């Protein structure tokens, strides 16, 4: 049994306020509804009146009443259909954004990927969130992208896991709100008017992990990669794990049942408890069982991944990991980048560990630490440059922009400026888009790549 709100104005005469009625939407006949109105508005048995909606459509049958209750409409009681209103009325309307605003937001964002497959850029949005979550770690800052593609353990799933501070249930609720920036949340955040932000770690190259701001990128990325997510998180001062599921399928179900679409439930449970997960999703169950090892964490589990994306992530694994290594080059290697100076050890910037793991049926897990990749484009720039010029520009409002010009000479009848490495497998897969260096030919190339707080902004440049 479902109750529906109906707002009724008696406009036969006078300007009485509306009356809100709760009526059953299942099995209610027109005669029963009419009797309810007569009782509520003290209408005598012999009095003549009509019931109309705000478009003057007459409600005089069970079918018309059923349509009305589906729309939860505003009604008038009038003496006649063409009677003028004795006083103005108000009709309640809702203009909540359609759920496609969320589930399709990533499609349009990543179309502008300059001929590149945008999946690595979507993963970068989730790594941004993980970097922000681990910024306060005193020890290792570990981020792991797990591609759970073992068909024997269930449907394909992806997890982006970090050992950061985790989220409270309130923070998890805030995360789910699209475009709720960190400056507008109920949590404690410093606002721009509060004065200078305290530095987080080494701020050279702006490596402050302060990347995730506007409450948009992570959700766009999730629904670009798949169509459902299970956000799992725990803080070190709470014994409970908080879990929130958001999916396109659930949005559609709520729409059909006329339920509030942008609402849900956070599932609170003990660490490692996977009884609520179907046995068909054994890969997710294994992920949950491993929770007990960690005092705090966040895991973004993505499902509903189409086969084309699964194929790309499998067969182009090394290539897109190389692209991620380029995006986070300075977070992986420190402010000087992947330099190898004589007599110098490896860079001291070693507490950030970003790894990608691929699980496939019948194969040993393939694991890559992004720091171990030494042929990403930024590493190639550093290795092949003949000289470099660094500068700082002070801008209006006190902002400072750092930059570097590198000189790559023309030697031995060829350019030494590194090119985007072609994907060796791109031409082997007919159903996948080849990776192409889409930059303009010589004579009209961008000069600067753009970084935001130490992180490359892909396919963005200054001419």
C-alpha positions in Angstrom: 0.0 0.0 0.0 1.4 3.4 -1.1 0.0 6.7 0.2 0.1 9.7 -2.2 -0.2 13.3 -1.3 -3.0 15.2 -3.0 -3.5 19.0 -2.6 -7.0 20.2 -2.9 -8.4 23.8 -3.2 -12.1 24.5 -2.6 -12.6 27.3 -5.1 -16.4 27.3 -5.4 -16.1 30.5 -3.5 -13.7 32.3 -1.2 -10.0 31.9 -0.8 -9.5 29.0 1.7 -6.0 27.5 1.9 -5.3 24.2 0.4 -5.9 20.9 2.2 -3.4 18.1 2.0 -4.9 14.6 1.8 -3.1 11.3 2.2 -4.9 8.8 -0.1 -4.1 5.2 -1.0 -2.9 4.9 -4.6 -3.8 1.2 -4.8 -7.4 0.1 -5.4 -9.0 3.5 -4.5 -12.2 4.0 -6.5 -13.5 7.4 -7.7 -16.7 7.1 -5.6 -14.6 6.5 -2.5 -12.4 9.5 -3.3 -15.4 11.7 -3.9 -16.8 10.7 -0.5 -13.5 11.6 1.2 -13.7 15.1 -0.4 -17.3 15.5 0.7 -16.4 14.7 4.2 -13.3 16.8 4.3 -15.0 19.9 2.8 -18.5 19.5 4.3 -20.2 19.1 0.9 -23.8 18.0 1.2 -25.1 15.0 -0.8 -27.4 17.2 -2.9 -24.7 19.8 -3.8 -23.4 19.8 -7.3 -19.6 20.2 -7.9 -16.8 19.1 -10.2 -13.3 17.9 -9.4 -10.6 19.1 -11.9 -6.9 19.3 -12.1 -5.1 22.6 -12.8 -5.5 22.1 -16.5 -9.3 21.8 -15.9 -9.3 18.1 -16.8 -12.3 16.6 -15.1 -11.8 13.7 -12.6 -14.9 11.7 -12.9 -13.8 8.1 -13.3 -11.6 5.4 -11.8 -9.2 5.7 -14.8 -8.9 9.5 -14.4 -8.3 9.2 -10.7 -5.6 6.6 -11.3 -3.8 8.9 -13.6 -4.1 11.7 -11.1 -2.6 9.6 -8.3 0.4 8.7 -10.5 1.1 12.4 -10.8 0.3 13.4 -7.2 -1.5 16.5 -8.6 -3.2 19.6 -7.3 -7.0 19.6 -7.5 -9.8 22.2 -7.5 -13.3 21.7 -6.3 -15.5 24.0 -8.5 -19.1 24.7 -9.3 -18.5 24.2 -13.0 -15.5 23.3 -15.2 -15.4 26.8 -16.8 -15.8 28.7 -13.5 -13.2 31.4 -12.9 -11.0 30.9 -9.8 -12.3 32.8 -6.8 -8.7 33.2 -5.6 -5.2 32.3 -6.9 -3.7 29.0 -6.1 -0.2 27.4 -6.0 0.8 24.1 -7.6 3.8 22.2 -6.2 6.4 21.1 -8.8 9.7 19.4 -8.6 12.7 20.0 -10.8 15.2 17.6 -9.5 17.9 16.9 -12.0 17.5 13.6 -13.9 19.8 10.9 -12.8 21.5 11.0 -16.2 23.1 14.2 -14.9 25.2 12.0 -12.8 25.5 8.7 -14.6 26.3 10.3 -18.0 28.4 13.2 -16.8 31.6 11.4 -17.5 30.7 10.7 -21.1 30.9 14.4 -22.1 33.8 15.1 -19.9 36.1 12.5 -21.4 35.0 13.0 -25.0 37.6 15.9 -25.2 40.5 13.5 -24.8 42.4 14.6 -28.0 42.3 11.2 -29.7 43.5 9.3 -26.7 41.5 6.6 -24.9 40.3 8.5 -21.8 40.3 5.6 -19.4 43.6 6.5 -17.8 42.4 10.1 -17.3 39.3 8.7 -15.5 41.4 6.6 -13.2 43.5 9.7 -12.4 40.4 11.4 -11.0 40.1 8.6 -8.4 43.8 8.7 -7.7 43.4 12.4 -7.0 40.9 11.6 -4.3 43.2 8.9 -2.9 46.2 11.4 -2.7 44.0 13.8 -0.8 42.9 11.1 1.6 46.4 10.0 2.3 48.0 13.5 2.6 48.0 13.2 6.4 49.6 9.8 6.6 52.8 9.8 8.6 54.2 6.7 6.9 53.5 5.0 3.6 50.8 6.5 1.3 49.6 3.5 -0.6 47.2 3.6 -3.5 46.3 0.4 -5.4 44.2 0.0 -8.5 42.9 -3.6 -8.7 41.5 -4.9 -12.0 39.5 -7.9 -10.9 39.0 -9.6 -14.2 39.0 -13.3 -13.1 35.9 -14.7 -14.7 35.9 -17.5 -12.2 35.3 -15.1 -9.3 32.4 -13.1 -10.8 31.7 -10.2 -13.2 34.5 -7.7 -13.9 35.1 -5.2 -11.1 37.7 -2.5 -10.4 38.8 -1.2 -7.0 40.7 2.0 -6.3 42.0 1.5 -2.7 44.0 3.8 -0.5 45.2 3.6 3.1 44.2 7.1 3.9 42.2 8.6 6.8 38.8 7.1 5.5 35.5 8.8 5.8 32.9 9.1 8.5 29.3 8.3 7.5 28.6 12.0 7.2 31.6 12.5 5.0 30.5 9.6 2.8 27.1 11.2 2.5 28.7 14.4 1.4 30.9 12.6 -1.1 27.8 11.3 -2.8 26.4 14.8 -3.4 27.2 15.8 -6.9 29.1 19.2 -7.1 29.2 19.6 -3.4 32.7 21.2 -3.1 34.8 20.8 -0.1 34.3 24.4 0.8 30.5 23.9 1.1 30.5 20.7 3.1 29.6 20.5 6.8 33.0 19.1 7.5 35.8 21.4 8.7 37.7 22.9 5.7 39.7 26.0 5.5 38.2 28.5 3.0 40.1 30.9 0.8 39.2 33.8 3.1 40.8 32.0 6.1 44.2 33.0 5.0 47.1 31.0 3.5 46.7 27.3 3.6 49.3 25.4 5.6 51.8 23.6 3.4 51.3 19.9 3.0 54.7 18.2 2.7 57.1 19.3 0.0 55.3 22.2 -1.8 57.9 22.6 -4.5 56.1 21.9 -7.8 53.0 22.3 -5.6 53.1 18.7 -4.5 50.6 19.3 -1.8 48.0 16.6 -2.7 45.3 19.3 -2.6 43.8 18.2 -5.9 40.2 17.1 -5.1 38.1 20.1 -4.6 34.7 20.3 -6.4 32.8 17.1 -5.8 32.6 16.3 -9.5 35.6 14.4 -10.9 35.4 11.1 -8.9 31.7 10.5 -9.7 32.2 11.4 -13.4 35.1 8.9 -13.6 33.1 6.1 -11.8 30.2 6.4 -14.2 32.5 6.6 -17.2 34.3 3.4 -16.3 31.1 1.5 -15.2 27.5 2.0 -14.2 27.6 1.2 -10.4 29.8 1.9 -7.5 30.2 0.5 -3.9 32.0 3.1 -1.7 33.6 1.3 1.2 35.4 3.3 3.9 36.6 3.2 7.5 38.3 5.6 9.9 40.9 4.5 12.4 38.8 5.8 15.4 35.7 3.9 14.5 35.3 0.1 14.5 32.6 0.2 11.9 32.9 0.1 8.1 30.6 2.4 6.2 29.4 1.3 2.7 27.3 3.2 0.2 26.0 1.8 -3.2 25.0 4.0 -6.1 24.0 2.5 -9.5 22.2 3.4 -12.6 20.0 0.3 -12.1 18.9 1.6 -8.7 18.1 5.0 -10.1 15.9 3.4 -12.7 14.1 1.2 -10.1 13.4 4.2 -7.9 12.1 6.2 -10.9 9.6 3.4 -11.8 8.4 3.2 -8.2 8.2 7.0 -7.9 10.6 7.0 -5.0 13.1 9.7 -4.1 15.9 9.1 -6.6 18.7 11.0 -4.8 18.4 9.1 -1.6 19.8 5.8 -0.2 21.2 4.0 2.8 24.7 3.8 4.2 25.3 0.2 5.3 27.3 0.0 8.6 29.0 -3.3 9.4 32.0 -4.8 11.1 35.3 -5.0 9.2 35.6 -8.0 6.9 31.9 -8.9 7.0 30.8 -9.8 3.4 27.5 -11.7 4.1 25.6 -9.0 2.1 27.6 -9.7 -1.0 26.3 -12.3 -3.5 28.4 -15.4 -3.8 28.5 -14.6 -7.6 30.7 -11.6 -6.7 33.5 -13.5 -5.0 36.1 -10.9 -6.1 34.3 -8.2 -4.1 33.9 -10.6 -1.2 37.7 -11.2 -1.2 38.3 -7.5 -1.2 36.1 -7.1 1.9 37.7 -10.0 3.7 41.1 -8.2 3.5 39.7 -5.1 5.3 40.7 -6.4 8.8 44.4 -5.8 7.9 43.9 -2.0 7.7 43.0 0.5 10.5 41.6 3.0 8.0 41.0 2.9 4.2 38.7 3.8 1.4 37.9 1.5 -1.5 36.0 2.7 -4.6 34.6 -0.5 -6.2 33.2 -0.1 -9.7 31.1 -2.7 -11.5 28.9 -2.7 -14.6 32.0 -2.3 -16.8 31.4 -3.0 -20.5 33.4 -5.5 -22.4 35.2 -2.9 -24.6 36.7 -1.2 -21.6 37.7 -4.5 -20.0 39.5 -5.5 -23.3 41.3 -2.2 -23.4 42.5 -2.4 -19.8 43.6 -6.0 -20.3 45.5 -5.8 -23.6 46.9 -2.2 -23.2 47.8 -2.6 -19.5 51.4 -1.4 -19.9 50.5 1.5 -22.1 47.9 3.1 -19.9 50.0 2.5 -16.8 52.7 4.5 -18.6 50.2 7.3 -19.1 49.3 7.3 -15.4 53.1 7.5 -14.6 53.3 10.6 -16.7 50.3 12.2 -15.0 51.7 11.6 -11.5 55.4 11.8 -12.4 56.4 14.4 -9.8 54.4 12.8 -7.0 56.2 9.5 -7.8 59.7 10.9 -8.1 59.7 14.2 -6.3 60.1 17.9 -7.3 63.1 17.2 -9.6 61.4 14.4 -11.4 63.0 11.1 -12.5 66.6 12.3 -12.5 69.5 10.0 -12.2 72.5 12.1 -11.1 75.9 10.6 -10.7 76.8 9.9 -7.1 73.2 10.5 -6.0 70.9 7.9 -4.7 67.3 7.5 -5.7 65.0 10.4 -5.0 64.0 10.8 -1.4 60.3 11.3 -2.4 59.4 7.7 -1.7 56.4 7.6 0.6 53.8 7.6 -2.2 53.3 4.1 -3.7 50.8 3.9 -6.5 50.4 0.3 -7.9 48.2 -1.3 -10.5 47.3 -5.0 -10.3 45.6 -7.1 -13.0 43.9 -10.3 -11.9 42.9 -12.7 -14.7 41.7 -16.3 -14.8 44.4 -18.9 -14.8 47.2 -16.3 -14.7 49.5 -14.9 -12.0 48.5 -11.4 -10.9 50.4 -8.8 -12.9 51.5 -5.9 -10.7 53.2 -2.6 -11.8 54.5 0.1 -9.4 54.2 3.4 -11.3 57.4 4.6 -9.8 59.3 1.7 -11.6 58.1 3.0 -15.0 61.0 4.9 -16.5 59.8 5.4 -20.0 56.8 7.7 -19.4 56.8 10.9 -21.4 58.0 13.1 -18.6 60.9 10.8 -17.8 61.9 11.0 -21.5 61.7 14.8 -21.4 64.1 14.8 -18.5 66.5 12.2 -20.0 66.8 13.9 -23.4 66.9 17.6 -22.5 70.2 19.4 -23.3 69.4 22.3 -20.9 66.6 23.7 -18.9 65.4 27.1 -17.7 63.1 27.3 -14.7 61.0 30.4 -13.8 58.4 31.7 -11.4 55.7 34.1 -12.4 53.9 36.2 -9.8 50.3 36.8 -10.8 47.5 39.1 -9.7 46.1 38.1 -6.4 49.3 36.7 -5.0 49.2 33.5 -7.1 52.5 32.0 -8.3 53.0 29.9 -11.4 56.1 27.8 -11.8 57.4 26.8 -15.2 60.2 25.2 -17.0 61.5 25.4 -20.5 63.6 22.5 -21.8 65.8 22.5 -24.9 65.9 19.4 -27.1 68.3 20.0 -29.9 68.1 18.6 -33.5 71.0 16.1 -33.6 72.2 13.7 -36.3 69.4 14.5 -38.7 66.6 13.9 -36.2 64.7 15.6 -33.4 65.6 14.7 -29.8 62.2 15.9 -28.6 60.4 12.8 -27.3 57.2 11.7 -28.9 54.2 10.0 -27.4 55.1 6.3 -27.5 52.8 4.4 -29.8 50.8 1.6 -28.3 52.3 -1.6 -29.7 49.1 -3.5 -29.4 46.8 -0.7 -30.8 46.9 -2.1 -34.3 46.4 -5.7 -33.1 42.9 -5.1 -31.8 40.4 -4.2 -34.5 37.7 -3.3 -32.0 39.8 -0.9 -30.0 40.7 2.7 -31.0 44.4 3.1 -31.8 46.4 5.5 -29.7 47.5 8.4 -31.9 49.7 11.3 -31.2 47.1 14.0 -32.0 49.4 17.0 -31.4 49.6 19.6 -34.2 52.6 19.3 -36.6 55.8 21.2 -36.1 55.3 25.0 -36.3 52.0 25.0 -34.4 52.7 23.0 -31.2 51.8 23.9 -27.6 54.7 25.1 -25.6 53.7 24.2 -22.0 52.0 21.2 -20.5 49.8 22.2 -17.6 50.0 20.9 -14.1 47.6 21.5 -11.2 49.1 21.1 -7.7 51.8 18.8 -9.1 49.5 16.7 -11.2 49.4 16.8 -15.0 46.2 17.9 -16.6 46.0 15.6 -19.6 45.3 17.1 -23.1 45.6 20.6 -21.7 48.4 22.9 -22.9 49.4 26.6 -23.4 50.3 27.5 -26.9 
